[in-house]
């Protein structure tokens, strides 16, 4: 690597055109004095050029004729700056250090840019403030078109829906936190299982989300999209926050700045969460989180970050209940058939990130992480169908360790006289899972039989290249190529003479994207790319399954239009998958369901009325079908068709702010022939805040109209005690009734 990198840089220096003068700049936040990523800098005074700051906050303009220039610097959530009369001298570099002040988001000041990663969007600090949140999983529905459903007492990872996918718990969305993967490969409960509950929501600085398989940096599980969560390097202020709500719900959060100096920053944060839940049976839900982070910046060219987090949770669950049990009066809609469901889980993380500015044109990023994870879940989907005497309760359990590395080199240069940005990355991940188990149990106390029990080793090495060529200041072309190599190994511990075997498989994923700024108010883009998600190791090794890494191919076109005080966005997309897998939880197998096709349209609008009101809404339509089944038998169960979210943010004064939000999920088929229907819903949520000095009071509410709605729904074949035969119908988890929570926060 030491020899390769200088050679690589030197090669592209020779390809670059001879330059005159240079502007080298550093953009920082005025409050934290930290480099800002993704700030748009527009240079005018000659040929207009646009660039964006890197993760250290640096940007550069090269090959500039001597003269005077103007820079326009803008970023979402910060006040725009204009620097006039920036002088460039032949053969010299002009250094700039720019501080941006945080500000409320003003839509009229947002500029439409010809940025090639048009599918990547940031969930801003304002977005995070306008939603009632009790955990970080609830941040995901801020992604337009994404919905979640909880169906296990609050402790289990939520079910996810996006772009015509029932993603289960993470099969087709790639989730990460500070570069660490959230998705669990070959998980005891389901492939791609993604639990974000180890993240304290108040410690989420931003979320970058992407839709579609168009991004070279995203690998496994990134077919429908990806969401990258980031925590801050330092807190704005130390704080303590207490919440109390209905259903015996209590939450305590605190964040303490330990060191807050320009070169050294450290903080410690924790969360305690308890609730009995709104079900007839108490849920005894407990969650405990802690996060410590230290950042050392020896100079403006380097940044070293080390963090540790620990999470554990336990809960009881009422599970999914059949329609017939509720309609007959056997139980209430908040009742249960097996009240002994529930579980416990924990995760500890160590994360080390190093950033190094190599030159004005290049920087290096390296990351090493380690996670220890435990999971134990008790479920009962079919009640007394398999075992009429003891019941059908199952236990899914595992103990996992993850070790990984992410490294990337980022370069800016000129190619054939055009600005050229490149990224070369390497990722390594190794999962070692011991005691991956599926057992039949009774009331969580008695083990009856073990159906699956084994150890899993799974490795993933990936290499990617991503290049963006700015054809002009208005158009950019991006091309990328990614290669992923997997190793799958399973040791079946139920058979003493079992000989462990390993399976190897690779996948190449090319990407091609074009983005253009037609005017100061219009941006258009076209994207295409291949993606994939892996199958479960147990299925691959035991069944010698050939559908190890089925590919997905997607294309998308769309644009952004700025009109007066608002922004409009639209996208048409198409996605084909070579194979989809359906996880059968009580059997521990994954069933292939054939090729699928999805098409849809995403619409989004934001509008600002003066300085006090911001309106936003999105509407999303998806057409999802199986390509190998006959018409009328080809629906994809639970695939969302129509979804929409939106609301109003009103800040009448510096002390008061209000938000009212709606969420709509339309009816959708619950099975392949659409003979069963999963009912949709329309809900209203809200939040009111009062701030004075160091004190903030808030009242947040979910389901303000107190609708009786079904959060999670499935077609399931089950038999109740003493029923003569099994019945196939909708089983559901009821959504929360009206739920009000009051909080108090003190900052210091």
C-alpha positions in Angstrom: 0.0 0.0 0.0 2.9 2.4 0.8 4.3 2.0 -2.7 1.0 1.7 -4.5 -0.6 5.0 -3.2 2.2 7.4 -4.3 2.4 5.7 -7.7 -1.3 5.9 -8.1 -1.4 9.6 -7.2 1.6 10.4 -9.4 0.0 8.7 -12.4 -3.0 11.0 -12.3 -0.8 14.0 -11.7 0.8 13.3 -15.1 -2.6 13.0 -16.7 -3.7 16.4 -15.3 -3.3 19.5 -17.3 -0.7 22.1 -16.3 -2.2 24.5 -13.8 -1.9 28.1 -13.0 -3.2 29.0 -9.6 -5.1 27.0 -6.9 -7.6 27.7 -4.2 -7.4 25.4 -1.2 -10.1 25.7 1.4 -11.3 24.2 4.7 -15.0 24.5 5.7 -15.8 24.1 9.4 -18.8 24.6 11.6 -18.5 27.7 13.7 -19.9 26.1 16.8 -17.8 22.9 16.9 -14.9 23.9 14.6 -15.2 20.5 12.8 -14.8 19.9 9.1 -18.1 19.7 7.3 -18.8 17.1 4.7 -20.7 17.7 1.4 -20.7 21.5 1.5 -21.3 22.8 -2.0 -18.8 25.5 -3.2 -19.5 27.3 -6.4 -16.7 29.3 -8.0 -17.5 32.1 -10.5 -15.5 34.9 -12.1 -14.3 32.8 -15.0 -15.6 29.4 -16.0 -18.1 28.3 -13.3 -17.0 25.3 -11.3 -18.6 23.4 -8.5 -17.0 21.1 -5.9 -17.9 19.6 -2.5 -16.0 19.4 0.7 -14.7 16.0 1.8 -15.0 14.3 5.2 -12.2 16.5 6.7 -13.9 19.6 5.3 -11.4 20.3 2.5 -12.0 21.4 -1.1 -9.8 22.6 -3.9 -10.0 24.4 -7.2 -7.0 23.9 -9.6 -5.7 25.3 -12.9 -7.2 28.7 -12.3 -5.9 31.7 -14.3 -4.7 34.6 -12.2 -7.5 36.9 -11.3 -10.3 37.6 -8.9 -13.0 35.0 -8.1 -16.2 34.7 -6.1 -17.1 31.7 -3.9 -20.7 30.8 -2.9 -20.6 28.3 0.0 -23.8 26.5 1.0 -24.9 23.5 3.1 -28.3 22.3 4.4 -28.7 23.6 8.0 -26.1 26.3 7.7 -26.1 30.0 6.7 -24.8 30.5 3.1 -21.7 32.5 2.7 -20.4 34.5 -0.3 -16.7 35.3 -0.5 -15.9 38.0 -3.1 -12.5 39.1 -4.5 -10.7 35.9 -3.8 -7.3 36.5 -5.5 -5.5 33.8 -7.4 -1.8 34.2 -8.4 0.0 32.1 -11.0 1.9 29.2 -9.6 0.6 29.8 -6.0 -2.1 28.5 -3.8 -4.7 30.7 -2.0 -5.6 29.2 1.4 -9.1 29.8 2.8 -10.6 28.8 6.2 -14.4 29.2 6.2 -16.7 28.9 9.2 -20.5 28.3 8.6 -23.0 29.2 11.3 -25.8 26.7 12.0 -29.3 28.0 11.0 -32.8 26.9 10.5 -33.3 25.3 7.1 -34.5 27.9 4.6 -35.8 26.2 1.5 -35.5 29.3 -0.7 -31.8 29.4 -0.1 -31.2 25.8 -1.1 -29.5 25.6 -4.4 -30.1 22.8 -7.0 -26.7 21.2 -7.8 -25.5 19.0 -10.6 -24.4 16.4 -8.0 -24.0 12.9 -9.3 -25.1 11.1 -6.1 -28.6 12.5 -6.6 -30.1 9.4 -5.1 -28.4 10.2 -1.8 -30.2 12.5 0.6 -29.6 13.7 4.1 -32.2 13.5 6.9 -31.4 16.9 8.5 -31.5 18.0 12.1 -34.8 19.7 11.5 -36.3 16.4 10.3 -35.2 14.7 13.4 -36.8 17.4 15.6 -40.2 17.2 13.9 -41.0 13.6 14.7 -41.9 11.9 18.0 -39.2 9.4 18.6 -38.6 6.8 21.2 -35.9 4.8 19.4 -33.6 5.1 16.4 -35.6 2.5 14.4 -38.3 5.1 14.2 -36.0 7.4 12.2 -36.2 5.0 9.2 -39.8 6.2 8.2 -38.3 9.6 7.6 -37.1 8.1 4.4 -39.9 8.8 1.9 -41.8 5.7 1.1 -40.4 3.6 4.0 -42.6 2.1 6.7 -41.9 -0.1 9.7 -44.0 -2.4 11.8 -43.2 -3.7 15.3 -44.6 -7.1 16.3 -42.8 -8.3 19.4 -43.2 -6.0 22.3 -40.7 -3.3 21.2 -37.6 -5.3 21.6 -37.4 -7.1 18.3 -36.1 -5.2 15.2 -39.0 -3.8 13.2 -40.3 -5.2 9.9 -39.4 -2.8 7.0 -41.3 -1.9 3.8 -39.9 0.1 0.9 -40.4 0.3 -2.9 -42.7 -2.7 -3.2 -40.7 -4.8 -0.8 -41.6 -6.5 2.4 -38.0 -6.3 3.5 -38.8 -8.4 6.6 -36.1 -7.2 9.0 -33.5 -6.1 6.5 -33.1 -8.4 3.5 -33.1 -5.5 0.9 -31.9 -2.4 2.8 -28.3 -1.9 3.8 -28.1 -0.2 7.3 -24.9 1.0 9.0 -24.0 3.2 12.0 -20.7 5.2 11.8 -19.6 2.7 9.1 -20.4 -0.4 11.2 -22.9 -2.8 9.6 -26.3 -3.3 11.3 -27.5 -6.1 9.1 -26.7 -9.6 10.4 -25.9 -12.3 7.9 -27.3 -15.8 8.4 -29.2 -14.6 11.5 -31.2 -17.0 13.7 -34.4 -15.1 13.0 -33.8 -14.1 9.4 -31.3 -13.1 6.8 -30.2 -9.5 7.0 -31.8 -8.9 10.4 -31.1 -5.2 11.3 -31.6 -4.0 14.8 -31.0 -0.2 15.3 -32.1 -0.1 18.9 -28.5 0.1 20.1 -28.4 3.7 18.8 -29.6 6.5 21.1 -31.9 8.7 18.9 -30.7 12.0 20.5 -27.2 11.0 19.4 -28.0 10.7 15.7 -26.3 13.6 14.0 -27.5 12.9 10.5 -28.7 10.0 8.2 -27.7 9.7 4.6 -30.1 7.5 2.7 -30.0 6.2 -0.8 -32.6 4.3 -2.9 -31.8 1.7 -5.5 -28.6 -0.4 -6.3 -26.7 2.5 -7.9 -23.9 3.1 -5.4 -20.5 1.4 -5.6 -19.9 1.9 -1.8 -23.0 -0.2 -1.0 -22.8 -4.0 -1.2 -24.8 -6.8 0.4 -28.6 -6.1 1.1 -28.5 -2.8 -0.9 -31.1 -3.7 -3.5 -33.9 -1.4 -2.5 -31.7 1.1 -0.8 -29.4 2.0 2.1 -29.4 4.2 5.2 -26.2 5.4 6.9 -26.5 6.7 10.5 -23.8 9.0 12.0 -23.2 10.1 15.5 -21.5 13.4 16.4 -17.9 13.8 17.4 -19.0 16.2 20.2 -22.3 17.4 21.7 -23.6 20.9 21.2 -24.2 21.0 25.0 -24.4 18.5 27.8 -28.0 17.5 28.6 -30.3 15.4 30.6 -33.7 14.4 29.4 -36.6 12.6 31.2 -39.8 11.3 29.5 -42.9 9.9 31.0 -45.9 8.6 29.0 -49.0 6.4 29.0 -48.8 2.7 29.6 -46.3 3.0 32.4 -43.6 4.3 30.0 -40.5 6.0 31.3 -37.3 7.1 29.5 -34.1 8.8 30.8 -31.4 10.0 28.5 -28.2 12.0 29.2 -25.2 13.2 27.3 -22.1 14.7 29.0 -19.3 16.5 27.3 -16.1 15.2 29.0 -13.6 17.1 26.9 -14.5 19.9 24.5 -11.3 21.4 23.2 -10.3 22.1 19.6 -8.0 19.0 19.4 -9.6 16.7 21.9 -13.3 15.9 22.1 -15.0 13.3 24.2 -18.5 12.6 25.5 -20.5 9.9 27.3 -24.2 9.3 26.8 -26.7 6.8 28.2 -30.3 5.8 27.9 -32.7 3.9 30.1 -36.1 2.9 28.7 -39.0 1.0 30.4 -42.6 0.4 29.3 -45.4 -2.0 30.2 -46.9 -1.5 26.7 -50.5 -1.1 25.7 -51.3 -4.8 25.6 -53.5 -6.7 28.0 -50.5 -8.6 29.3 -47.6 -6.4 30.7 -44.6 -6.3 28.3 -41.9 -5.5 30.9 -39.9 -3.9 28.2 -36.4 -2.7 29.3 -33.7 -1.2 27.1 -30.3 0.1 28.3 -27.8 2.0 26.1 -24.4 3.6 26.6 -22.1 5.3 24.1 -18.7 6.9 24.7 -16.8 8.6 21.9 -13.4 10.2 21.8 -12.0 12.2 18.9 -8.5 13.5 18.6 -7.5 16.0 15.9 -3.7 16.5 16.2 -3.9 18.9 13.3 -6.2 20.0 10.5 -5.1 17.2 8.3 -5.9 14.3 10.6 -8.8 13.0 12.7 -8.8 9.9 14.9 -12.1 8.7 16.4 -12.6 5.9 18.9 -16.0 4.9 20.2 -17.5 2.2 22.4 -21.2 1.4 22.8 -23.2 -1.2 24.8 -26.8 -2.2 24.5 -29.1 -4.8 26.1 -32.8 -5.2 26.0 -35.4 -7.7 27.4 -39.1 -7.9 26.9 -42.3 -10.0 26.9 -44.5 -10.0 23.8 -48.2 -10.7 23.1 -47.3 -11.7 19.5 -49.5 -11.9 16.5 -53.2 -12.8 17.0 -55.7 -14.3 14.6 -58.7 -12.3 13.3 -61.1 -15.0 14.4 -60.0 -14.9 18.0 -60.7 -11.2 18.2 -64.0 -11.2 16.2 -65.3 -14.0 18.4 -64.6 -12.2 21.6 -62.1 -14.9 22.7 -59.5 -12.1 23.3 -59.5 -8.4 22.9 -57.5 -6.8 20.0 -54.7 -6.2 22.6 -54.9 -9.7 23.9 -52.7 -12.8 23.2 -52.9 -16.5 22.6 -49.4 -17.2 24.0 -48.4 -14.5 26.5 -45.0 -16.1 27.1 -43.4 -14.9 23.9 -40.6 -12.4 24.2 -36.8 -12.3 24.3 -33.5 -10.6 25.1 -30.7 -9.2 23.1 -27.4 -7.3 23.5 -24.7 -5.8 21.4 -21.3 -4.2 22.2 -19.3 -2.3 19.7 -15.7 -1.0 19.3 -15.1 1.4 16.4 -11.9 3.1 15.3 -11.8 5.6 12.4 -8.8 7.4 11.0 -8.9 10.2 8.4 -5.7 11.5 6.8 -5.3 14.4 4.3 -2.6 13.1 1.9 -2.5 16.2 -0.3 -4.9 19.0 -1.3 -6.2 16.4 -3.8 -6.5 13.3 -1.8 -7.4 11.8 1.6 -7.4 8.4 3.2 -10.0 6.8 5.4 -9.4 3.7 7.5 -11.8 2.0 9.9 -11.6 -1.1 12.1 -14.6 -2.3 14.1 -15.6 -5.2 16.4 -19.1 -6.2 17.6 -20.2 -8.8 20.1 -23.9 -9.7 19.7 -26.3 -12.0 21.5 -29.9 -12.8 20.6 -32.7 -15.0 22.1 -36.3 -14.8 20.8 -39.4 -16.8 21.7 -42.2 -16.8 19.2 -45.4 -18.7 18.5 -46.9 -18.1 15.0 -49.2 -21.2 14.7 -50.2 -21.8 18.4 -51.3 -25.5 18.4 -51.0 -26.6 14.8 -47.8 -28.6 15.0 -48.1 -29.7 18.7 -51.8 -29.7 19.9 -50.6 -30.5 23.5 -47.5 -28.3 24.2 -48.1 -25.6 21.6 -45.8 -24.4 18.8 -43.6 -22.0 20.6 -40.0 -21.7 19.2 -36.7 -20.4 20.4 -34.3 -18.7 18.0 -30.9 -18.0 19.6 -27.3 -17.1 18.6 -24.0 -15.7 19.9 -22.1 -13.7 17.3 -18.8 -11.8 16.9 -18.1 -9.5 13.9 -14.7 -8.2 12.9 -14.4 -5.8 10.0 -12.3 -3.3 8.1 -13.2 -0.5 5.7 -10.6 1.5 3.8 -10.8 4.0 1.0 -8.7 6.5 -0.9 -10.4 9.6 -2.2 -8.8 11.6 -5.1 -9.6 14.8 -6.9 -7.8 15.6 -10.1 -8.3 16.6 -13.7 -8.7 14.3 -16.7 -8.7 15.6 -20.2 -9.1 19.1 -18.8 -12.2 18.0 -16.7 -12.6 17.7 -13.0 -12.3 14.1 -12.0 -13.2 12.6 -8.6 -12.3 9.0 -7.7 -12.7 6.6 -4.8 -11.1 3.3 -4.3 -12.3 1.2 -1.4 -11.7 -2.2 0.3 -14.0 -3.8 2.9 -13.5 -7.0 4.9 -16.1 -8.5 7.2 -16.0 -11.8 9.1 -18.9 -13.2 11.2 -18.5 -16.1 13.6 -21.8 -17.3 15.0 -21.9 -20.0 17.7 -25.0 -21.8 18.8 -27.2 -20.7 15.9 -30.4 -22.4 17.2 -34.0 -23.2 16.4 -35.7 -25.2 19.2 -39.3 -26.0 20.1 -40.2 -24.8 23.6 -43.1 -24.5 26.1 -43.7 -21.3 28.0 -40.0 -20.2 27.6 -39.1 -22.6 30.4 -39.1 -26.1 28.8 -37.1 -27.2 25.8 -38.9 -29.9 23.9 -36.8 -30.5 20.8 -34.0 -28.9 18.8 -34.6 -28.6 15.0 -31.5 -26.6 14.1 -28.2 -26.1 16.0 -24.9 -25.2 14.5 -22.0 -22.8 14.1 -21.6 -20.4 11.2 -18.6 -18.7 9.7 -19.2 -16.2 6.9 -16.7 -13.9 5.3 -17.2 -11.0 2.8 -14.3 -9.3 1.0 -15.2 -6.5 -1.4 -13.3 -4.1 -3.6 -14.9 -1.1 -5.4 -13.9 1.7 -7.7 -16.0 4.8 -8.1 -15.2 7.6 -10.5 -17.1 10.9 -11.2 -16.2 13.0 -14.3 -17.5 16.5 -14.3 -18.4 17.0 -18.0 -19.0 20.7 -17.2 -20.1 22.7 -14.2 -23.6 21.5 -14.9 -23.2 17.8 -15.8 -21.4 14.9 -14.2 -21.0 11.3 -15.1 -20.4 8.6 -12.5 -19.3 5.0 -13.2 -18.5 2.4 -10.6 -17.5 -1.3 -10.3 -17.8 -3.4 -7.2 -16.7 -7.0 -6.6 -17.8 -9.0 -3.6 -16.3 -12.4 -2.6 -18.1 -14.5 0.0 -17.2 -17.6 2.1 -19.9 -19.6 3.7 -19.2 -22.4 6.2 -21.7 -24.3 8.5 -21.0 -26.9 11.2 -24.2 -28.9 12.1 -23.8 -29.7 15.8 -26.8 -32.0 15.8 -24.7 -34.6 14.0 -21.4 -35.6 15.7 -20.0 -37.0 12.4 -20.9 -34.0 10.3 -18.1 -32.7 8.2 -18.1 -28.9 7.9 -17.9 -27.7 4.4 -17.3 -24.2 2.8 -18.8 -22.7 -0.2 -17.3 -19.7 -2.1 -19.1 -17.3 -4.4 -18.3 -13.9 -6.0 -20.5 -11.1 -7.6 -19.5 -8.2 -9.9 -21.8 -5.2 -9.7 -21.3 -2.4 -12.2 -23.0 1.1 -11.8 -23.5 4.0 -14.2 -25.2 7.4 -13.3 -25.6 10.7 -15.0 -26.7 14.0 -13.4 -27.3 17.4 -14.8 -28.3 20.9 -13.8 -30.4 22.3 -16.6 -30.8 25.6 -14.9 -30.5 27.2 -11.4 -33.9 25.6 -10.7 -33.9 22.3 -12.5 -31.8 19.2 -11.9 -32.2 15.8 -13.8 -30.6 12.4 -13.3 -30.5 8.9 -14.8 -29.2 6.0 -12.7 -28.5 2.3 -13.3 -26.8 -0.5 -11.5 -26.6 -4.1 -10.3 -27.0 -5.1 -6.7 -27.6 -8.3 -4.7 -28.3 -9.8 -1.3 -26.8 -13.0 0.0 -28.7 -16.1 1.0 -28.5 -17.8 4.4 -25.3 -19.9 5.1 -27.4 -22.8 6.4 -29.4 -23.0 3.2 -26.4 -22.6 1.0 -24.3 -25.3 2.6 -27.0 -27.8 3.6 -28.9 -27.7 0.4 -26.0 -26.8 -1.9 -28.2 -24.0 -3.1 -27.1 -22.4 -6.3 -29.0 -19.1 -5.7 -26.3 -17.8 -3.4 -26.0 -14.2 -4.6 -29.0 -13.5 -6.9 -28.5 -10.2 -8.7 -30.8 -7.3 -8.9 -30.8 -4.7 -11.8 -32.3 -1.3 -11.4 -32.8 1.8 -13.5 -34.2 5.2 -12.5 -34.8 8.6 -14.0 -36.0 11.8 -12.2 -35.3 15.3 -11.3 -35.6 18.2 -8.8 -37.5 21.5 -9.5 -37.2 24.6 -7.4 -40.3 26.7 -7.6 -40.4 29.9 -5.6 -40.4 28.9 -1.9 -40.4 25.2 -2.5 -38.8 22.1 -4.0 -40.4 19.3 -6.0 -38.8 15.9 -6.7 -39.9 13.0 -8.9 -38.4 9.7 -9.8 -39.5 6.8 -12.0 -37.8 3.5 -11.2 -37.6 -0.2 -12.2 -36.1 -3.1 -10.4 -35.7 -6.8 -11.4 -34.5 -9.5 -9.0 -33.3 -12.9 -10.2 -34.5 -14.6 -7.1 -36.3 -13.8 -3.8 -36.1 -15.7 -0.6 -38.9 -16.2 1.9 -37.8 -17.1 5.4 -39.9 -19.7 7.2 -39.1 -19.0 10.8 -40.6 -22.0 12.5 -38.8 -24.4 10.1 -35.4 -22.6 9.9 -35.4 -22.7 6.1 -35.4 -20.2 3.3 -37.7 -20.9 0.4 -36.9 -19.5 -3.1 -39.9 -17.7 -4.6 -38.6 -17.0 -8.1 -37.9 -13.9 -10.2 -39.7 -10.6 -9.4 -40.2 -7.2 -11.0 -41.0 -3.9 -9.4 -41.8 -0.5 -10.9 -42.9 2.7 -9.3 -42.9 6.4 -8.9 -41.7 8.6 -6.0 -43.0 12.1 -5.6 -41.8 14.6 -2.9 -42.6 18.2 -2.2 -41.4 20.8 0.3 -42.7 24.3 0.6 -41.8 27.1 3.0 -44.4 29.8 3.9 -42.4 32.7 5.2 -39.9 31.8 8.0 -42.4 30.1 10.3 -44.0 27.3 8.2 -42.6 24.4 6.3 -44.9 21.9 4.6 -43.8 18.6 3.1 -45.4 15.6 1.6 -44.4 12.5 -0.4 -46.4 10.0 -2.3 -45.1 6.7 -3.5 -46.5 4.0 -5.8 -45.1 0.5 -6.4 -46.2 -2.2 -8.8 -44.7 -5.6 -7.6 -45.2 -8.9 -9.3 -43.6 -12.4 -9.5 -42.4 -13.0 -13.0 -42.7 -16.8 -12.9 -46.2 -17.2 -11.7 -49.5 -17.0 -13.7 -51.5 -13.8 -13.7 -53.8 -13.8 -10.6 -51.3 -15.9 -8.6 -48.3 -13.5 -8.9 -48.9 -10.9 -6.2 -46.0 -10.4 -3.7 -47.4 -10.7 -0.2 -47.4 -7.5 1.9 -45.7 -5.5 -0.9 -46.8 -1.9 -0.3 -48.6 -0.3 -3.2 -49.5 3.3 -2.1 -47.7 5.1 0.7 -47.5 8.7 1.7 -46.2 10.8 4.6 -46.1 14.5 5.3 -46.8 17.3 7.6 -46.4 20.8 8.9 -43.6 22.4 10.9 -44.6 25.7 12.6 -42.2 27.8 14.6 -44.1 31.0 15.6 -41.3 32.2 17.9 -37.9 31.3 19.2 -39.5 29.6 22.2 -42.4 27.6 20.6 -42.5 25.0 17.8 -45.2 22.6 16.6 -45.3 19.7 14.2 -48.2 17.7 12.9 -47.5 14.6 10.7 -49.5 12.1 8.9 -48.6 8.6 7.6 -50.6 6.6 5.2 -50.1 3.0 4.1 -52.7 1.6 1.6 -54.3 -1.8 1.5 -52.1 -4.5 0.0 -52.4 -8.2 -0.8 -51.5 -10.6 2.1 -51.0 -13.6 -0.2 -50.2 -14.4 -3.9 -53.8 -14.5 -5.2 -54.9 -11.5 -3.2 -57.7 -13.4 -1.5 -56.6 -12.0 1.8 -56.1 -8.3 2.3 -53.7 -6.5 4.7 -55.6 -3.4 5.8 -54.1 0.0 5.4 -54.2 2.9 7.8 -54.0 6.7 8.1 -52.5 8.1 11.3 -51.7 11.5 12.8 -48.8 12.2 15.0 -47.7 15.4 16.6 -45.2 17.2 18.8 -45.2 20.5 20.7 -42.0 22.1 22.1 -41.3 25.0 24.4 -37.7 26.3 24.9 -36.5 28.9 27.3 -32.8 29.2 28.2 -31.4 25.8 29.1 -34.8 24.2 29.6 -37.0 22.5 27.0 -40.4 21.0 27.5 -42.2 18.9 25.0 -45.4 16.9 24.5 -45.4 14.2 21.7 -48.3 12.1 20.6 -48.7 9.1 18.3 -52.0 8.1 16.7 -53.7 11.3 17.9 -57.1 10.3 16.5 -56.9 7.0 18.4 -57.5 4.8 15.3 -57.8 1.1 15.7 -55.2 -0.1 13.2 -53.1 -3.2 12.5 -49.4 -2.6 12.6 -48.0 -5.9 11.4 -50.2 -8.4 9.3 -49.5 -11.8 7.9 -51.4 -14.7 6.3 -50.7 -17.5 8.7 -52.1 -21.0 9.1 -52.8 -21.6 12.8 -54.9 -23.7 15.1 -56.2 -22.6 18.5 -56.5 -24.9 21.4 -59.4 -27.4 20.9 -60.0 -26.3 17.3 -60.6 -29.4 15.1 -58.4 -28.1 12.2 -56.1 -25.3 11.3 -57.4 -22.0 9.7 -55.5 -19.7 7.3 -56.3 -16.1 7.8 -54.9 -12.7 8.8 -52.9 -12.6 12.0 -51.9 -9.2 13.2 -50.2 -7.1 15.9 -52.4 -4.1 16.9 -50.9 -0.7 16.5 -50.6 1.7 19.4 -53.7 3.5 20.6 -53.4 7.2 21.3 -50.0 7.5 23.0 -48.9 10.7 24.7 -45.5 11.3 26.2 -44.2 14.4 28.1 -40.5 15.2 28.3 -38.3 17.6 30.1 -34.7 18.4 29.0 -32.1 20.5 30.7 -28.9 21.5 28.8 -25.7 22.8 30.4 
